[in-house]
Amino acid sequence: MPPAPSDLPPALRGLARGTHWAFYAVLIVLPLLGWTAANAYGATPRLLGLVPLPRLVAPDKTFAETIGAAHKAVALLLLAL
């Protein structure tokens, strides 16, 4: 990440750094939640449509709906960032 301009107020500098790291966190968490939700719904996600990914959780509709809601919330957070 390039350095922030020297005339940028400290609050904005901190906000920019926080947003930068939040993007990294969301981009790691979002696919893991989707993978987990797909497994909980009984589906087997495939990497690039070819390689089946291992099962992380057993099928469970209630858990799938909970994780699916979390996946949606994190996706909306990504849009907000």
N, CA, C and O of each residue as an XYZ file, in Angstrom:
324
protein
N       0.848     -1.176      0.000
C       0.000      0.000      0.000
C       0.891      1.236      0.000
O       1.787      1.359      0.835
N       0.648      2.148     -0.932
C       1.476      3.359     -0.955
C       1.190      4.222      0.271
O       0.095      4.167      0.831
N       2.161      5.006      0.680
C       1.950      5.846      1.857
C       0.860      6.891      1.592
O       0.678      7.352      0.466
N       0.154      7.243      2.646
C      -0.889      8.264      2.533
C      -0.241      9.631      2.354
O       0.882      9.848      2.809
N      -0.936     10.551      1.697
C      -0.383     11.911      1.577
C      -0.111     12.506      2.955
O      -0.844     12.243      3.909
N       0.932     13.298      3.052
C       1.330     13.844      4.357
C       0.312     14.839      4.907
O       0.260     15.049      6.119
N      -0.500     15.458      4.047
C      -1.474     16.430      4.529
C      -2.821     15.797      4.895
O      -3.763     16.513      5.237
N      -2.924     14.466      4.829
C      -4.169     13.765      5.171
C      -4.336     13.750      6.689
O      -3.411     13.369      7.408
N      -5.503     14.160      7.184
C      -5.717     14.158      8.641
C      -5.551     12.746      9.210
O      -5.859     11.763      8.536
N      -5.062     12.650     10.453
C      -4.828     11.340     11.067
C      -6.077     10.453     11.105
O      -5.974      9.235     10.956
N      -7.254     11.052     11.304
C      -8.484     10.244     11.358
C      -8.741      9.574     10.006
O      -9.100      8.398      9.955
N      -8.560     10.311      8.924
C      -8.765      9.730      7.597
C      -7.695      8.698      7.266
O      -7.963      7.694      6.606
N      -6.489      8.959      7.731
C      -5.406      8.001      7.514
C      -5.729      6.674      8.207
O      -5.525      5.603      7.634
N      -6.237      6.751      9.449
C      -6.627      5.548     10.181
C      -7.808      4.845      9.529
O      -7.846      3.616      9.472
N      -8.772      5.616      9.037
C      -9.932      5.041      8.356
C      -9.507      4.320      7.077
O     -10.013      3.243      6.765
N      -8.582      4.919      6.349
C      -8.095      4.289      5.117
C      -7.377      2.977      5.425
O      -7.579      1.979      4.733
N      -6.553      2.977      6.447
C      -5.834      1.758      6.826
C      -6.812      0.683      7.303
O      -6.673     -0.488      6.949
N      -7.805      1.086      8.110
C      -8.804      0.127      8.586
C      -9.612     -0.471      7.446
O      -9.883     -1.672      7.438
N     -10.001      0.362      6.480
C     -10.752     -0.122      5.324
C      -9.898     -1.095      4.510
O     -10.391     -2.123      4.044
N      -8.643     -0.771      4.346
C      -7.722     -1.630      3.599
C      -7.671     -3.028      4.221
O      -7.782     -4.028      3.512
N      -7.506     -3.094      5.532
C      -7.420     -4.388      6.205
C      -8.771     -5.083      6.278
O      -8.836     -6.312      6.268
N      -9.853     -4.309      6.350
C     -11.193     -4.907      6.345
C     -11.451     -5.623      5.024
O     -12.068     -6.688      5.004
N     -10.979     -5.041      3.916
C     -11.106     -5.718      2.622
C     -10.429     -7.090      2.656
O     -11.006     -8.078      2.203
N      -9.224     -7.151      3.184
C      -8.519     -8.439      3.266
C      -9.323     -9.445      4.094
O      -9.486    -10.596      3.690
N      -9.820     -9.010      5.243
C     -10.578     -9.912      6.112
C     -11.833    -10.420      5.408
O     -12.125    -11.615      5.448
N     -12.573     -9.527      4.769
C     -13.809     -9.908      4.092
C     -13.517    -10.846      2.920
O     -14.255    -11.804      2.691
N     -12.453    -10.575      2.186
C     -12.132    -11.407      1.021
C     -11.650    -12.802      1.409
O     -11.614    -13.697      0.564
N     -11.284    -12.998      2.663
C     -10.942    -14.336      3.156
C     -12.183    -15.007      3.755
O     -12.440    -16.183      3.498
N     -12.945    -14.259      4.551
C     -14.088    -14.822      5.262
C     -15.250    -15.155      4.331
O     -15.902    -16.184      4.508
N     -15.520    -14.302      3.343
C     -16.692    -14.486      2.483
C     -16.696    -15.830      1.750
O     -17.712    -16.524      1.799
N     -15.616    -16.233      1.075
C     -15.657    -17.543      0.416
C     -15.737    -18.710      1.396
O     -16.361    -19.728      1.098
N     -15.110    -18.570      2.562
C     -15.197    -19.648      3.551
C     -16.624    -19.818      4.059
O     -17.080    -20.943      4.264
N     -17.329    -18.709      4.264
C     -18.732    -18.801      4.672
C     -19.581    -19.423      3.569
O     -20.461    -20.239      3.845
N     -19.321    -19.041      2.332
C     -20.071    -19.612      1.213
C     -19.824    -21.104      1.077
O     -20.758    -21.872      0.844
N     -18.589    -21.512      1.218
C     -18.215    -22.933      1.153
C     -18.919    -23.710      2.260
O     -19.488    -24.776      2.027
N     -18.869    -23.149      3.477
C     -19.509    -23.804      4.615
C     -21.022    -23.891      4.418
O     -21.626    -24.926      4.699
N     -21.629    -22.818      3.942
C     -23.079    -22.816      3.715
C     -23.456    -23.842      2.647
O     -24.434    -24.572      2.802
N     -22.684    -23.895      1.570
C     -22.973    -24.868      0.509
C     -22.905    -26.290      1.055
O     -23.764    -27.117      0.744
N     -21.892    -26.578      1.864
C     -21.782    -27.906      2.471
C     -22.964    -28.184      3.386
O     -23.514    -29.285      3.373
N     -23.357    -27.203      4.172
C     -24.466    -27.391      5.100
C     -25.783    -27.616      4.356
O     -26.677    -28.289      4.868
N     -25.905    -27.056      3.149
C     -27.088    -27.301      2.325
C     -26.998    -28.647      1.604
O     -27.969    -29.087      0.989
N     -25.838    -29.299      1.679
C     -25.674    -30.607      1.055
C     -24.996    -30.558     -0.307
O     -24.873    -31.584     -0.976
N     -24.560    -29.387     -0.717
C     -23.891    -29.236     -2.016
C     -22.383    -29.400     -1.860
O     -21.837    -29.240     -0.768
N     -21.721    -29.723     -2.968
C     -20.262    -29.820     -2.989
C     -19.723    -28.759     -3.940
O     -19.794    -28.928     -5.157
N     -19.178    -27.658     -3.396
C     -18.616    -26.621     -4.269
C     -17.390    -27.157     -5.011
O     -16.710    -28.067     -4.537
N     -17.126    -26.583     -6.169
C     -15.972    -26.989     -6.974
C     -15.090    -25.782     -7.237
O     -15.578    -24.696     -7.551
N     -13.797    -25.984     -7.106
C     -12.813    -24.953     -7.391
C     -12.690    -24.814     -8.900
O     -12.347    -25.774     -9.590
N     -12.971    -23.618     -9.413
C     -12.949    -23.332    -10.859
C     -13.870    -24.272    -11.636
O     -13.656    -24.514    -12.824
N     -14.886    -24.797    -10.970
C     -15.838    -25.686    -11.615
C     -15.304    -27.078    -11.892
O     -15.994    -27.879    -12.523
N     -14.094    -27.392    -11.440
C     -13.462    -28.671    -11.759
C     -13.169    -29.540    -10.545
O     -13.572    -30.702    -10.498
N     -12.482    -28.991     -9.584
C     -11.983    -29.764     -8.440
C     -12.974    -29.680     -7.273
O     -13.185    -28.595     -6.731
N     -13.586    -30.801     -6.876
C     -14.507    -30.745     -5.741
C     -13.764    -30.419     -4.447
O     -12.707    -30.982     -4.159
N     -14.334    -29.506     -3.681
C     -13.719    -29.111     -2.418
C     -14.172    -30.062     -1.312
O     -15.290    -30.575     -1.357
N     -13.317    -30.298     -0.326
C     -13.693    -31.212      0.762
C     -14.840    -30.646      1.604
O     -15.050    -29.435      1.671
N     -15.553    -31.534      2.224
C     -16.693    -31.159      3.065
C     -16.171    -30.591      4.382
O     -15.332    -31.199      5.047
N     -16.681    -29.421      4.746
C     -16.298    -28.788      6.013
C     -17.274    -29.119      7.132
O     -16.885    -29.248      8.292
N     -18.563    -29.257      6.765
C     -19.598    -29.546      7.763
C     -20.594    -30.543      7.176
O     -20.703    -30.692      5.959
N     -21.303    -31.210      8.051
C     -22.347    -32.145      7.622
C     -23.602    -31.346      7.235
O     -23.819    -30.244      7.740
N     -24.414    -31.901      6.348
C     -25.653    -31.208      5.982
C     -26.539    -30.951      7.207
O     -26.782    -31.847      8.015
N     -27.006    -29.724      7.322
C     -27.867    -29.311      8.434
C     -28.573    -28.038      7.990
O     -27.948    -26.981      7.899
N     -29.872    -28.130      7.714
C     -30.604    -27.010      7.134
C     -30.603    -25.775      8.033
O     -30.439    -24.660      7.537
N     -30.780    -25.947      9.333
C     -30.802    -24.802     10.252
C     -29.458    -24.092     10.258
O     -29.398    -22.865     10.182
N     -28.379    -24.862     10.347
C     -27.029    -24.286     10.322
C     -26.772    -23.613      8.981
O     -26.160    -22.546      8.927
N     -27.237    -24.232      7.898
C     -27.043    -23.679      6.558
C     -27.706    -22.314      6.439
O     -27.124    -21.390      5.871
N     -28.911    -22.179      6.966
C     -29.606    -20.900      6.894
C     -28.892    -19.833      7.716
O     -28.830    -18.673      7.310
N     -28.355    -20.220      8.865
C     -27.616    -19.279      9.710
C     -26.338    -18.820      9.018
O     -26.047    -17.625      8.970
N     -25.577    -19.773      8.483
C     -24.332    -19.431      7.801
C     -24.628    -18.665      6.509
O     -23.885    -17.756      6.139
N     -25.706    -19.034      5.831
C     -26.105    -18.303      4.621
C     -26.427    -16.849      4.924
O     -26.081    -15.959      4.147
N     -27.088    -16.604      6.052
C     -27.390    -15.222      6.456
C     -26.104    -14.460      6.776
O     -25.975    -13.285      6.432
N     -25.159    -15.124      7.430
C     -23.872    -14.492      7.726
C     -23.128    -14.195      6.427
O     -22.507    -13.140      6.295
N     -23.185    -15.116      5.470
C     -22.546    -14.930      4.169
C     -23.137    -13.698      3.474
O     -22.406    -12.885      2.907
N     -24.457    -13.572      3.525
C     -25.122    -12.418      2.909
C     -24.708    -11.122      3.591
O     -24.454    -10.123      2.917
N     -24.635    -11.124      4.926
C     -24.249     -9.925      5.671
C     -22.823     -9.504      5.329
O     -22.551     -8.315      5.164
N     -21.918    -10.461      5.221
C     -20.527    -10.138      4.890
C     -20.434     -9.658      3.438
O     -19.612     -8.796      3.128
N     -21.261    -10.202      2.552
C     -21.286     -9.735      1.151
C     -21.746     -8.275      1.107
O     -21.193     -7.477      0.350
N     -22.743     -7.925      1.904
C     -23.201     -6.537      1.957
C     -22.120     -5.629      2.546
O     -21.967     -4.483      2.124
N     -21.372     -6.148      3.524
C     -20.256     -5.389      4.081
C     -19.215     -5.127      2.996
O     -18.659     -4.032      2.921
N     -18.953     -6.115      2.163
C     -18.009     -5.941      1.059
C     -18.479     -4.816      0.135
O     -17.683     -3.972     -0.277
N     -19.767     -4.808     -0.185
C     -20.314     -3.740     -1.026
C     -20.161     -2.385     -0.348
O     -19.852     -1.393     -1.008
N     -20.374     -2.333      0.957
C     -20.261     -1.067      1.684
C     -18.815     -0.568      1.718
O     -18.564      0.635      1.639
N     -17.880     -1.488      1.836
C     -16.476     -1.079      1.859
C     -16.078     -0.506      0.518
O     -14.929     -0.102      0.336
